[in-house]
């Protein structure tokens, strides 16, 4: 069993720990070759990145009484490639199993499967997190100027980190003087 699953003493509500968690499971996924974090428009800013790639972005966080709810976006993308024009030597008929001459349908199928693996693992195998409700998966193509296609998963991640009411003493006696 992974340390992530059994390690309840780590505060997974912390921003860095959420990012580190998703980067770790993406790096451990056998189908991903590059992992990043941050703005999705800069996910392909390396000179020669390896594909497919995964990116984690936390778009907002909500503090509740005993949890922190992070709104997350996981992006899994691959470079669109043209399919080979292999043909039957007798009839010269091309065999392309799906519509088109590129591999976008294959990329959609693969990125959806990868996101299913990542979110299912998080949803059912990690005690420190919960994904309430549905996970929205949106396919994209030509969303960026880099020839990538894939899926973006949007979901809320509940991190169970008890918020202490008195973590630090932020106000000392005499700091506020209401005398006139």
GINOR-V530224 format. One record per pair of residues at least 12 apart in sequence whose ideal C-beta (glycine too) atoms are under 6 Angstrom apart, sorted by the first residue. I is the first residue (numbers start at 1). J is the second residue. If there is no record, write none. Layout:
I | J
I | J
This chain:
5 | 125
5 | 126
8 | 127
11 | 161
12 | 128
12 | 159
13 | 68
13 | 159
13 | 161
18 | 70
19 | 37
19 | 56
22 | 56
23 | 35
25 | 118
26 | 54
31 | 114
32 | 52
32 | 54
33 | 50
34 | 49
34 | 50
34 | 53
35 | 54
36 | 55
37 | 56
40 | 75
43 | 55
44 | 146
51 | 78
51 | 79
52 | 78
53 | 77
54 | 76
55 | 75
56 | 74
57 | 73
58 | 70
58 | 72
59 | 71
59 | 73
66 | 162
67 | 158
67 | 160
68 | 159
69 | 156
69 | 158
70 | 157
71 | 156
72 | 155
72 | 157
73 | 152
73 | 154
74 | 153
75 | 152
76 | 111
76 | 114
76 | 115
76 | 150
76 | 151
77 | 148
77 | 150
78 | 107
78 | 150
79 | 147
80 | 102
80 | 104
80 | 147
80 | 149
81 | 103
82 | 102
83 | 96
83 | 101
83 | 103
104 | 141
104 | 149
107 | 149
108 | 139
111 | 150
111 | 151
112 | 151
115 | 137
115 | 151
115 | 153
119 | 135
128 | 160
129 | 157
130 | 158
131 | 155
131 | 157
135 | 153
135 | 155
136 | 154
137 | 151
137 | 153
138 | 152
139 | 151
